[in-house]
């Protein structure tokens, strides 16, 4: 009986430890949009490109290269081996932060004159009740 209790204690503690370690936050993947490289390996400039369809079409001079839209890897080289092996990963920019208030962040001074008047009126009422 005692060994069974020990077994369940170890089992429950290991389950709790595994739950705590797996719940730790991990960095999220940065979204990536693949685009044509600006130059090929023969130093030809990017002539034309179509990045909306699948695969990505990049033209350099007379030849062209095709890249996989999800991985960025080259799928087809029609430029005599001068295509870069991978497309450029352009990360999606995040939204600009909202503007902050120009007011300084501290507590304002409380005007106690209204509280004093209220206290005096309350004292006057309490004094009349006792009579």
N, C-alpha and C positions, 0 to 999 in steps of 0.2 A: 504494500500500500504506500509506504514511504517513497519507494523508488518511482511509483507512478506519479506521485505529487511532485517529485523533483523533475521528472520528465516534462510534465505539463508546465512547470515554472520556467524551465529552460526554453520550451517551445514558445510560450507566450512572450517571454523577454526577447527572443530572437525575432519574432514577428514584429514586435514594437520597434526594435532597432532597425529592421529593414524598412519599415514604413517611414521612420524618421529620416533615414539616409536617402531614400528615393524621393522624398518630398522637398529636398533642398533645391533651390532655384538654380537653373542652368541657363547659360546665355542663349538667347533666341537666335535663330538663323537670320542673317541679314538678307533681305530680298535683293536679288540680282537680276538685272535685265542685260542680256548679252547684246553687244553691238559690234559692228564691223571694225577691225583694226584700221587705223588711219593710213598705214603703209604696209605693203607686203615685204617679204624678206629681200626682194630685189630693189627695195626703196622706191617702188612706184606708189604714187598717191592713190587714195580711194577715189574711183571715178563715180560709180553709181552704186546704190545699195537699196535693197528692199528688205526691211526688217519686220514687216507686219505678217508675212506669210511664214510657212514652215517648209523648208529650212530657211535660214537667213542667207540672202544672196548678196555677195560683195564683189564688185567688179574693179579690177586693177589693170589699167591699160587694155590689152587685148584679151586677157584671160579673166576668169572669175573663180571664186571660192564659195563653197556652201558650208554652213555651220549649223549644228544642231541648236535649236532655240532654247532647249531646257538645260543642256550641259555646257554649251559653248564650244564643244569639240568639233574639229573640222570633219565633215562627212564626205566631201568631194573636192579634189584639187584639179582644176582645169587651167592651171597657169604654170605648167612645167615645173612643179615642185616648189614654187615660190610663195605658196599660201602659208600664213602663220598657222601654227598647230591649234591655236585656240582663239576664240573671239574675246573681246574685251568685256569684262564684267563692270557694268555701270550700276552702282548701287542706287536705289531709289532714295531720294532725299526726303528727310522728314519735314513735317509741317513746321513752319517758323513759330517760335513761342509767342504766346499772346502778350501784348504790351502790358506792363505793370503800371499800377496807379502811381502818379507822381507824389502822392502823399507819403509822408514818412510813417513807418510802422511803429507807433508807440501809443500808449493810452493817453487820452486827452484829460486835461485837468477838469475835474468836476466842480460845477458851481454849487456851493453849499448854501447859498442864500435862500433858495426855495425850500430846502430841507429845514432850515431854521424857522422859517415862517410857519411851516406845517407843524413843527414841534410846538411852537408857541400856541397855535390854534388848538392843538390836541390837549395841551396842558390846561388851557382855558376851559375846554369842554369838560375835561375830567374834574376840574375844580367846581363847575356848576352842578355836576351830577351828585357830588357828595353833599351838597346843601339840601 
